[in-house]
Amino acid sequence: AILATMLMSSYKKQAMDFLTNRYVVWLAALLLMSSLLVRDEFFRNTLRYSVQGISLLSLVCLVCYSNKDGILNKFLNCRPVVLVGAWSYSLYLCHGIALLIAENIFSVSALDDFSEKPFLFFPCEVFVTLMLSIFSYYVIEMRFMKLRKHFGSQVTS
């Protein structure tokens, strides 16, 4: 919302120049990565989301308005990345189910120590997540997309 407001203001050019400045982008990336590494409970329950949101201002602006022929846009438009983007909602919905399935297959808890889980626990979880998500996307989501088009929505898949 902050980014949209900034880009709709009369200061759009200044905001874009600032947010896509190479030093600001590197600082944003560093802040974002740091926020994922800090294990302090107070930080994780309070400031983490604000730091991530502020960091993402610059990174989202860079992705959305970067050079169309640049390496970043080429990467984001390659078929595997586009597919992951299309499946993202299904991945989000199915990863918890896949985690429960993997826990039952290997008789472990996701809360167990990393070293206590079998080697195949994570590959199994990823595989089940992908299978459930792909099924969900093509069998359920795509049918609803067709219904939306049928009833007048202009949303494309």
C-alpha positions as CSV (number, residue, x, y, z in Angstrom):
1,A,0.0,0.0,0.0
2,I,2.9,2.4,0.8
3,L,4.5,1.6,-2.5
4,A,1.3,2.1,-4.5
5,T,0.7,5.4,-2.7
6,M,4.2,6.6,-3.4
7,L,4.0,5.7,-7.1
8,M,0.6,7.5,-7.4
9,S,1.9,10.7,-5.9
10,S,3.5,13.6,-7.6
11,Y,6.9,12.3,-6.2
12,K,6.7,9.1,-8.3
13,K,10.0,9.8,-10.1
14,Q,11.9,10.6,-6.9
15,A,10.5,7.6,-5.2
16,M,11.4,5.3,-8.1
17,D,14.9,6.7,-8.3
18,F,15.4,6.3,-4.6
19,L,13.9,2.8,-4.3
20,T,15.8,1.4,-7.3
21,N,19.1,3.0,-6.3
22,R,21.7,0.2,-6.2
23,Y,22.7,0.9,-2.6
24,V,19.1,1.0,-1.4
25,V,18.4,-2.3,-3.2
26,W,21.4,-3.9,-1.6
27,L,20.5,-2.5,1.8
28,A,16.9,-3.8,1.3
29,A,18.1,-7.3,0.3
30,L,20.5,-7.3,3.3
31,L,17.7,-6.2,5.7
32,L,15.3,-8.8,4.3
33,M,17.9,-11.6,4.6
34,S,18.9,-10.5,8.1
35,S,15.2,-10.5,9.2
36,L,15.1,-14.2,8.3
37,L,18.2,-15.0,10.3
38,V,17.4,-13.3,13.6
39,R,16.1,-15.9,16.0
40,D,15.2,-13.5,18.9
41,E,11.5,-14.1,19.8
42,F,10.9,-10.4,20.6
43,F,12.1,-9.3,17.2
44,R,10.3,-12.1,15.4
45,N,7.0,-11.2,17.1
46,T,7.2,-7.4,16.7
47,L,9.7,-5.8,14.3
48,R,10.3,-8.6,11.8
49,Y,7.3,-7.9,9.6
50,S,7.9,-4.2,9.5
51,V,11.6,-4.7,8.5
52,Q,10.5,-7.2,5.8
53,G,7.8,-4.8,4.5
54,I,10.1,-1.9,4.3
55,S,12.7,-4.0,2.6
56,L,10.2,-5.3,0.1
57,L,9.4,-1.7,-1.0
58,S,12.6,-1.4,-2.9
59,L,12.8,-5.0,-4.1
60,V,9.2,-5.0,-5.4
61,C,9.8,-1.7,-7.1
62,L,13.0,-3.1,-8.7
63,V,11.2,-6.2,-10.0
64,C,8.2,-4.3,-11.3
65,Y,10.1,-1.5,-13.0
66,S,13.4,-2.9,-13.9
67,N,14.9,-3.2,-17.4
68,K,12.6,-5.5,-19.4
69,D,15.6,-7.0,-21.1
70,G,17.6,-7.4,-17.9
71,I,18.6,-10.7,-16.3
72,L,16.0,-10.3,-13.5
73,N,13.1,-10.0,-15.9
74,K,14.4,-12.9,-18.0
75,F,14.6,-15.1,-14.9
76,L,11.2,-14.0,-13.6
77,N,9.6,-14.8,-17.0
78,C,11.2,-18.2,-17.6
79,R,8.7,-21.0,-17.7
80,P,9.5,-22.8,-14.4
81,V,9.3,-19.5,-12.4
82,V,6.0,-18.5,-14.2
83,L,4.6,-22.0,-13.3
84,V,5.6,-21.6,-9.7
85,G,3.9,-18.2,-9.7
86,A,0.7,-19.8,-11.2
87,W,0.8,-22.6,-8.7
88,S,1.7,-20.3,-5.7
89,Y,-1.7,-20.2,-4.1
90,S,-2.1,-24.0,-4.4
91,L,1.4,-24.4,-3.0
92,Y,0.4,-22.2,-0.1
93,L,-2.8,-24.2,0.5
94,C,-1.2,-27.6,0.2
95,H,2.1,-27.3,2.0
96,G,0.5,-27.9,5.4
97,I,-1.3,-31.0,4.2
98,A,2.0,-32.3,2.7
99,L,3.8,-31.7,5.9
100,L,1.2,-33.8,7.8
101,I,1.5,-36.5,5.2
102,A,5.3,-36.5,5.5
103,E,5.1,-36.6,9.3
104,N,2.8,-39.7,9.1
105,I,5.0,-41.5,6.5
106,F,8.1,-41.0,8.5
107,S,6.5,-41.1,12.0
108,V,8.2,-37.8,13.0
109,S,7.0,-34.4,14.0
110,A,7.8,-31.2,12.0
111,L,8.8,-29.7,15.4
112,D,11.5,-32.4,15.9
113,D,15.1,-31.4,15.5
114,F,16.4,-31.3,12.0
115,S,18.9,-34.0,12.8
116,E,16.1,-36.3,14.0
117,K,14.3,-36.3,10.7
118,P,15.1,-38.9,8.0
119,F,17.0,-37.7,5.0
120,L,14.0,-38.2,2.7
121,F,11.6,-36.3,4.9
122,F,12.1,-32.9,3.1
123,P,12.2,-34.3,-0.4
124,C,9.0,-36.2,0.3
125,E,7.3,-33.1,1.7
126,V,8.3,-31.1,-1.4
127,F,7.2,-33.8,-3.8
128,V,3.8,-34.3,-2.0
129,T,3.3,-30.5,-1.9
130,L,4.0,-30.2,-5.7
131,M,1.7,-33.1,-6.6
132,L,-1.2,-31.8,-4.4
133,S,-0.6,-28.3,-5.7
134,I,-0.5,-29.2,-9.4
135,F,-3.6,-31.3,-9.0
136,S,-5.4,-28.5,-7.1
137,Y,-4.4,-25.9,-9.7
138,Y,-5.4,-27.8,-12.8
139,V,-8.4,-29.7,-11.5
140,I,-10.0,-27.1,-9.1
141,E,-8.5,-23.6,-9.7
142,M,-8.6,-23.7,-13.5
143,R,-12.3,-24.8,-13.5
144,F,-13.1,-21.8,-11.3
145,M,-11.2,-19.6,-13.6
146,K,-13.4,-20.8,-16.5
147,L,-16.5,-20.2,-14.4
148,R,-15.3,-16.6,-13.7
149,K,-14.9,-16.0,-17.4
150,H,-18.3,-17.6,-18.1
151,F,-20.0,-15.3,-15.6
152,G,-18.3,-12.1,-16.9
153,S,-15.1,-11.6,-15.0
154,Q,-12.2,-10.5,-17.1
155,V,-9.6,-12.3,-14.9
156,T,-7.2,-14.3,-17.0
157,S,-5.2,-17.4,-15.9
